Amino acid sequence: MGIDVISLIIFGFCVALFIWDKLPMATTAILGCALMVIFGVCDFKVAFGQFSSSTVILTIGVMVIGAAISETGLAVVIGNWIVKVSNGSERKLITGTYLVSAAMSAFLTNSAVLAIFIPILMGLSLADKNLKSKNMIMPIAIACVLGGASTLVGSTQQLTAQGLLEDAGLRLFKTFDFTPVGAIVVVFGLVYCLTLGRWLGNKIWGNREDNGDYVLPEIKTDYDKKKIIIMALIFLATVVFYITEWIPLAITSTSAAVICIITGCITQKKAITSVNWNIVGRLAGCLGIAKALEAAGGTVIIANVFRAVVGTSLSPYLLFCLLVLMVFVMSELTVNSTALLVVLPIIISIAPEMGLNTFTYALGITLASGCTLATPLASSTLGMSMVVGYRFNDYFKHNIILDICSYVIIISLVPMIYGLTV
């Protein structure tokens, strides 16, 4: 048995474990890297070298910055400002919180942003019977997911795709390559949540107990104003450097994280514990598995099978629609990075000989993986929102129409903006 076949068997085994979801995702990904080395598919450097990649370092920095924003109280200041501006109106509160959550999620960890706003909105719903937490938190979860998909640094699936492109020596994403289409999806999501989504929400959970099993944590009020100002300046400077890319993105995020520690916005201990090492391990492990699969020739087999099934006469646009749909469906049921690991290597392999623009396909596929909302399995952010009492099928009933519309937006605008052929 050749190493290419062995690599595929290990890859399939890891995908099955991801779907089974009984082991932590980082454990599965690291196990896959170890098996690649044990069975001679690749050496240690190939499988585990991705743990020091710029993509992983960038992710860690983003998480520390997000934790510092919460630790200094800047997040509470933002939340209180939104509440004041909304003046007790649920629609205004949803609009303001949605826009701010989407903007913050474009640069910070999505689940961390949602974690900031859940206790604020839950506290408001407990204090004012005219405000219903379920009506507010579902839109904010949607904002966090869609906002996170609209920039390179917003979510791990973009960084996973970036790592795969980097390993293949292809054109890399810039910070805001996702934004032209992602921002349209974000705005459409807000309109949906204020209109059809609001009507559906009232029909789905209108008569249900509002708070679920959520226990409202105590929110601090004695924050250091000086640290809030310092943190705001650090965050604004970080965004500027993300936009201009005067220095590599990984250096920007790590430098900002270190400055947060030096200035006392967060302690080193809290910075370390704030990093979601499960996400970091999953990202690095998945990139390592993909690198090993490519080195062994497993991606070539996957591409050949896909080519045999689909054929070579399919138009570039129909191929794009098919791949985006595949990722949409897979990302609803498993980790979106897993969907990318399956689908993105296919287009990386077949694009050159078919004269296709790999960058466009990769961008559309990656954006699709980050816009899935119809199940709480689609992202950890949606899963977190279940604590306020949503049921599994609430997400499908409320969000499937939004998913379909997002799919149409992606397959319409991405080819138009970037072009499908070289």
C-alpha positions as CSV (number, residue, x, y, z in Angstrom):
1,M,0.0,0.0,0.0
2,G,1.4,3.4,-1.1
3,I,1.9,6.3,1.2
4,D,-0.7,8.3,-0.8
5,V,-3.4,5.7,0.1
6,I,-2.2,5.6,3.7
7,S,-2.5,9.4,3.9
8,L,-6.0,9.2,2.6
9,I,-7.0,6.5,5.1
10,I,-5.6,8.7,8.0
11,F,-7.3,11.7,6.6
12,G,-10.6,9.9,6.3
13,F,-10.2,8.6,9.9
14,C,-9.7,12.2,11.2
15,V,-12.7,13.5,9.2
16,A,-14.8,10.8,10.8
17,L,-13.6,11.7,14.3
18,F,-14.4,15.4,13.6
19,I,-17.9,14.5,12.6
20,W,-18.3,12.1,15.5
21,D,-17.3,14.9,17.8
22,K,-16.5,12.8,20.9
23,L,-12.9,13.9,21.1
24,P,-11.7,17.5,21.4
25,M,-11.1,18.8,17.9
26,A,-7.5,19.7,18.7
27,T,-6.9,16.2,20.0
28,T,-8.2,14.7,16.7
29,A,-6.1,17.1,14.6
30,I,-2.9,16.4,16.5
31,L,-3.5,12.7,16.5
32,G,-3.8,12.9,12.7
33,C,-0.4,14.6,12.5
34,A,1.1,11.9,14.7
35,L,-0.3,9.1,12.7
36,M,1.1,10.7,9.5
37,V,4.5,10.5,11.0
38,I,4.1,7.0,12.6
39,F,3.0,5.4,9.4
40,G,5.8,7.0,7.4
41,V,3.6,9.4,5.3
42,C,5.9,12.3,6.1
43,D,8.5,13.4,8.6
44,F,7.9,15.3,11.8
45,K,8.8,18.7,10.3
46,V,6.1,18.4,7.6
47,A,3.4,17.3,10.0
48,F,4.1,19.5,13.0
49,G,5.9,22.4,11.3
50,Q,2.5,24.2,11.0
51,F,2.4,24.8,14.7
52,S,4.9,27.6,14.2
53,S,3.2,29.0,11.1
54,S,2.3,32.7,10.7
55,T,-1.3,31.7,10.5
56,V,-1.3,30.1,14.0
57,I,0.7,32.9,15.5
58,L,-1.8,35.4,14.1
59,T,-4.7,33.5,15.6
60,I,-3.1,33.5,19.1
61,G,-2.5,37.2,19.0
62,V,-6.1,37.9,17.9
63,M,-7.4,35.9,20.9
64,V,-5.3,37.8,23.4
65,I,-6.4,41.2,22.1
66,G,-10.0,40.1,22.4
67,A,-9.5,39.0,26.0
68,A,-7.8,42.3,26.8
69,I,-10.7,44.3,25.4
70,S,-13.0,42.4,27.8
71,E,-10.6,42.5,30.7
72,T,-10.1,46.3,30.6
73,G,-13.9,46.9,30.4
74,L,-13.8,48.5,26.9
75,A,-16.4,45.9,25.8
76,V,-18.8,46.9,28.7
77,V,-18.3,50.6,27.7
78,I,-19.3,49.8,24.1
79,G,-22.3,47.7,25.3
80,N,-23.5,50.4,27.7
81,W,-23.2,53.0,24.9
82,I,-25.4,50.9,22.6
83,V,-28.0,50.5,25.3
84,K,-28.1,54.3,25.9
85,V,-28.4,55.1,22.2
86,S,-31.2,52.5,21.8
87,N,-33.4,54.2,24.4
88,G,-35.3,51.0,25.3
89,S,-36.3,50.1,21.8
90,E,-35.7,46.4,21.0
91,R,-35.3,47.1,17.2
92,K,-32.7,49.9,17.9
93,L,-30.9,47.7,20.4
94,I,-30.7,44.8,17.9
95,T,-29.5,47.1,15.1
96,G,-26.8,48.7,17.2
97,T,-25.6,45.5,18.9
98,Y,-25.7,43.7,15.5
99,L,-23.5,46.3,13.8
100,V,-21.0,46.6,16.6
101,S,-20.8,42.8,17.1
102,A,-20.2,42.3,13.4
103,A,-17.5,44.9,13.3
104,M,-15.7,43.5,16.4
105,S,-16.0,39.9,15.1
106,A,-14.2,41.0,11.9
107,F,-11.1,41.4,14.0
108,L,-11.6,39.4,17.2
109,T,-12.7,35.8,18.1
110,N,-16.4,35.5,17.3
111,S,-17.3,33.5,20.3
112,A,-15.5,36.0,22.6
113,V,-17.6,38.8,21.1
114,L,-20.8,36.9,21.7
115,A,-19.7,36.1,25.2
116,I,-19.3,39.9,25.8
117,F,-22.9,40.7,24.7
118,I,-24.9,37.8,26.1
119,P,-24.8,38.9,29.7
120,I,-25.5,42.5,28.7
121,L,-28.6,41.6,26.7
122,M,-29.8,39.0,29.2
123,G,-29.5,41.6,32.0
124,L,-31.6,44.0,30.0
125,S,-34.3,41.4,29.3
126,L,-34.5,40.6,33.0
127,A,-34.9,44.3,33.9
128,D,-37.4,45.2,31.1
129,K,-40.2,42.8,30.2
130,N,-40.6,44.5,26.8
131,L,-37.2,43.2,25.8
132,K,-37.0,39.5,24.9
133,S,-33.5,37.9,25.1
134,K,-34.1,35.3,22.4
135,N,-35.2,38.0,20.0
136,M,-31.9,39.8,20.5
137,I,-29.3,37.1,21.0
138,M,-30.0,35.1,17.8
139,P,-29.3,38.2,15.6
140,I,-26.1,39.0,17.6
141,A,-24.9,35.4,17.1
142,I,-25.6,35.8,13.4
143,A,-23.7,39.1,13.4
144,C,-20.7,37.5,15.0
145,V,-20.6,34.6,12.5
146,L,-21.1,36.8,9.4
147,G,-18.9,39.6,10.7
148,G,-16.2,37.0,11.4
149,A,-16.4,35.8,7.8
150,S,-15.9,39.2,6.3
151,T,-12.1,39.7,6.9
152,L,-9.1,37.4,6.9
153,V,-8.5,37.6,10.6
154,G,-12.2,37.3,11.6
155,S,-12.4,33.5,11.9
156,T,-10.2,30.4,11.8
157,Q,-11.7,29.0,8.5
158,Q,-10.1,32.0,6.6
159,L,-6.8,31.3,8.3
160,T,-7.1,27.6,7.5
161,A,-7.6,28.4,3.9
162,Q,-4.7,30.9,4.0
163,G,-2.4,28.2,5.3
164,L,-3.4,25.8,2.5
165,L,-2.8,28.5,-0.1
166,E,0.5,29.4,1.5
167,D,1.7,25.8,1.5
168,A,0.7,25.5,-2.2
169,G,2.7,28.6,-3.1
170,L,-0.4,30.4,-4.4
171,R,-1.7,34.0,-4.1
172,L,-2.6,34.7,-0.5
173,F,-5.6,36.6,0.9
174,K,-5.3,40.2,2.1
175,T,-7.1,41.4,5.2
176,F,-10.1,42.8,3.4
177,D,-10.4,40.5,0.3
178,F,-13.5,38.9,1.9
179,T,-15.1,42.3,2.8
180,P,-16.7,43.4,-0.5
181,V,-19.0,40.4,-0.5
182,G,-18.9,39.6,3.2
183,A,-20.1,43.1,4.1
184,I,-23.1,42.7,1.8
185,V,-24.0,39.5,3.5
186,V,-23.7,41.2,6.9
187,V,-26.0,44.0,5.9
188,F,-28.5,41.6,4.3
189,G,-28.4,39.6,7.6
190,L,-29.3,42.7,9.6
191,V,-32.3,43.5,7.3
192,Y,-33.4,39.9,7.5
193,C,-33.2,39.8,11.3
194,L,-35.2,43.0,11.6
195,T,-37.9,41.8,9.2
196,L,-38.6,38.2,8.2
197,G,-36.3,36.8,10.9
198,R,-38.0,38.8,13.6
199,W,-41.4,37.5,12.5
200,L,-40.1,33.9,12.4
201,G,-38.6,34.3,15.8
202,N,-41.8,35.4,17.4
203,K,-43.6,32.3,15.9
204,I,-40.8,29.9,16.8
205,W,-40.0,30.9,20.4
206,G,-42.6,33.6,21.2
207,N,-44.4,31.7,23.9
208,R,-41.4,30.0,25.4
209,E,-39.6,30.8,28.6
210,D,-37.1,33.5,27.8
211,N,-34.0,32.9,29.8
212,G,-33.4,29.1,29.3
213,D,-30.8,27.7,31.7
214,Y,-28.5,30.8,31.5
215,V,-27.2,32.1,34.8
216,L,-26.4,35.8,34.6
217,P,-22.8,36.4,35.8
218,E,-21.8,39.5,37.8
219,I,-20.7,42.3,35.5
220,K,-17.8,44.4,36.9
221,T,-18.3,48.2,37.0
222,D,-15.0,49.3,38.6
223,Y,-12.8,49.4,35.5
224,D,-9.7,51.6,35.2
225,K,-10.6,54.4,32.7
226,K,-7.0,54.9,31.8
227,K,-6.7,51.2,30.7
228,I,-9.9,51.5,28.7
229,I,-8.4,54.4,26.8
230,I,-5.1,52.6,26.3
231,M,-6.9,49.5,25.1
232,A,-9.0,51.5,22.6
233,L,-5.9,53.0,21.2
234,I,-4.2,49.6,20.9
235,F,-7.2,48.2,19.1
236,L,-7.5,51.1,16.7
237,A,-3.8,50.9,15.9
238,T,-4.1,47.2,15.3
239,V,-6.9,47.7,12.8
240,V,-4.9,50.4,11.0
241,F,-2.0,48.0,10.6
242,Y,-4.3,45.2,9.5
243,I,-5.6,47.6,6.8
244,T,-2.3,48.9,5.6
245,E,-0.3,45.7,6.1
246,W,2.8,47.7,6.7
247,I,4.1,44.7,8.6
248,P,3.0,41.1,8.4
249,L,-0.4,40.4,10.0
250,A,1.1,37.9,12.4
251,I,3.6,40.4,13.6
252,T,0.8,43.0,14.0
253,S,-1.3,40.7,16.2
254,T,1.5,39.4,18.4
255,S,2.9,42.9,18.8
256,A,-0.5,44.2,19.9
257,A,-0.9,41.3,22.3
258,V,2.5,41.9,23.9
259,I,1.7,45.7,24.2
260,C,-1.6,44.7,26.0
261,I,0.5,42.8,28.5
262,I,3.2,45.5,28.9
263,T,0.6,48.2,29.5
264,G,-1.2,46.2,32.0
265,C,-4.4,45.8,30.0
266,I,-4.1,42.1,30.7
267,T,-1.7,40.0,32.8
268,Q,0.5,37.4,31.1
269,K,-1.3,34.7,33.0
270,K,-4.7,35.8,31.9
271,A,-3.4,36.2,28.3
272,I,-2.2,32.7,28.2
273,T,-5.4,31.2,29.8
274,S,-7.6,33.3,27.5
275,V,-6.3,31.6,24.4
276,N,-8.6,28.9,23.1
277,W,-5.9,26.2,22.7
278,N,-8.4,23.8,21.3
279,I,-8.9,26.1,18.3
280,V,-5.2,26.7,18.0
281,G,-4.4,23.0,18.1
282,R,-7.2,22.2,15.6
283,L,-6.0,24.9,13.2
284,A,-2.3,23.9,13.4
285,G,-3.2,20.1,13.3
286,C,-5.5,20.5,10.3
287,L,-2.8,22.4,8.4
288,G,-0.3,19.7,9.3
289,I,-2.6,17.0,8.1
290,A,-3.2,18.9,4.8
291,K,0.5,19.4,4.3
292,A,1.2,15.7,4.9
293,L,-1.7,14.7,2.5
294,E,-0.2,16.9,-0.2
295,A,3.3,15.7,0.3
296,A,2.2,12.1,0.0
297,G,0.1,12.6,-3.1
298,G,-3.3,12.1,-1.3
299,T,-4.7,15.4,-2.7
300,V,-4.0,14.2,-6.2
301,I,-6.1,11.1,-5.7
302,I,-9.0,13.2,-4.2
303,A,-8.8,15.6,-7.2
304,N,-8.8,12.7,-9.7
305,V,-11.8,11.1,-8.1
306,F,-13.7,14.4,-8.1
307,R,-12.7,14.9,-11.8
308,A,-13.9,11.4,-12.7
309,V,-17.3,12.0,-10.9
310,V,-17.9,15.6,-12.2
311,G,-16.2,15.3,-15.5
312,T,-14.2,17.9,-17.4
313,S,-17.0,19.5,-19.4
314,L,-18.6,21.4,-16.5
315,S,-18.4,25.2,-16.9
316,P,-16.3,27.2,-14.5
317,Y,-19.4,28.9,-13.1
318,L,-21.3,25.6,-12.5
319,L,-18.2,24.1,-10.9
320,F,-17.9,27.2,-8.6
321,C,-21.6,26.8,-7.6
322,L,-21.2,23.1,-7.0
323,L,-18.1,23.5,-4.8
324,V,-19.6,26.4,-2.8
325,L,-22.8,24.3,-2.2
326,M,-20.7,21.3,-1.1
327,V,-18.9,23.5,1.5
328,F,-22.2,25.0,2.6
329,V,-23.8,21.6,3.3
330,M,-20.7,20.1,4.9
331,S,-20.2,23.2,7.1
332,E,-23.7,22.9,8.5
333,L,-22.9,19.4,9.9
334,T,-19.2,19.5,10.8
335,V,-16.4,21.9,11.6
336,N,-16.1,24.4,8.7
337,S,-12.3,23.8,8.6
338,T,-13.0,20.2,7.9
339,A,-15.1,21.1,4.9
340,L,-12.2,23.3,3.6
341,L,-9.7,20.5,4.1
342,V,-11.9,18.3,1.9
343,V,-12.9,20.8,-0.8
344,L,-10.1,23.4,-1.1
345,P,-7.3,20.9,-2.1
346,I,-9.5,19.7,-5.0
347,I,-9.6,23.1,-6.6
348,I,-5.9,23.8,-5.8
349,S,-5.1,20.6,-7.7
350,I,-7.4,20.9,-10.7
351,A,-7.4,24.7,-11.3
352,P,-4.0,25.1,-13.1
353,E,-4.8,22.5,-15.9
354,M,-8.4,23.9,-16.3
355,G,-7.2,27.6,-16.5
356,L,-9.2,28.5,-13.4
357,N,-8.5,31.4,-11.0
358,T,-7.7,29.4,-7.8
359,F,-7.9,32.6,-5.7
360,T,-11.5,33.2,-6.7
361,Y,-12.6,29.7,-6.0
362,A,-10.7,29.6,-2.7
363,L,-12.3,32.9,-1.6
364,G,-15.8,31.8,-2.5
365,I,-15.4,28.4,-0.8
366,T,-13.9,29.9,2.3
367,L,-16.6,32.6,2.6
368,A,-19.3,30.0,2.2
369,S,-17.8,27.9,5.0
370,G,-18.1,30.9,7.3
371,C,-21.7,31.9,6.4
372,T,-23.5,28.7,7.5
373,L,-26.2,29.3,10.2
374,A,-28.8,26.6,9.9
375,T,-27.5,24.3,12.7
376,P,-25.7,25.1,16.0
377,L,-23.0,22.6,14.7
378,A,-22.0,25.1,12.1
379,S,-19.9,27.1,14.5
380,S,-18.9,27.2,18.2
381,T,-20.5,30.7,18.3
382,L,-23.9,29.4,17.4
383,G,-23.4,26.5,19.8
384,M,-22.7,29.0,22.6
385,S,-25.9,30.9,21.9
386,M,-27.9,27.8,22.9
387,V,-27.4,28.6,26.6
388,V,-30.3,31.1,26.5
389,G,-32.7,28.3,25.6
390,Y,-32.7,27.9,21.8
391,R,-33.5,24.4,20.5
392,F,-31.5,22.6,17.8
393,N,-34.2,23.0,15.1
394,D,-34.7,26.7,16.0
395,Y,-31.6,27.5,14.0
396,F,-32.9,25.7,10.9
397,K,-36.3,27.3,11.1
398,H,-34.9,30.8,11.7
399,N,-31.8,30.8,9.5
400,I,-32.3,28.4,6.5
401,I,-33.7,31.2,4.3
402,L,-30.8,33.5,5.3
403,D,-28.4,30.6,4.4
404,I,-30.0,30.3,0.9
405,C,-29.8,34.0,0.3
406,S,-26.1,34.1,1.4
407,Y,-25.4,31.3,-1.0
408,V,-27.0,33.2,-3.8
409,I,-25.1,36.4,-2.9
410,I,-21.7,34.5,-2.9
411,I,-22.2,32.7,-6.2
412,S,-23.4,35.9,-7.8
413,L,-20.9,38.4,-6.6
414,V,-17.6,36.6,-6.0
415,P,-17.2,35.5,-9.7
416,M,-18.3,39.0,-10.8
417,I,-15.7,40.8,-8.7
418,Y,-12.7,38.4,-9.0
419,G,-13.3,36.4,-12.2
420,L,-13.3,32.6,-12.4
421,T,-10.7,32.1,-15.1
422,V,-7.1,33.2,-15.4
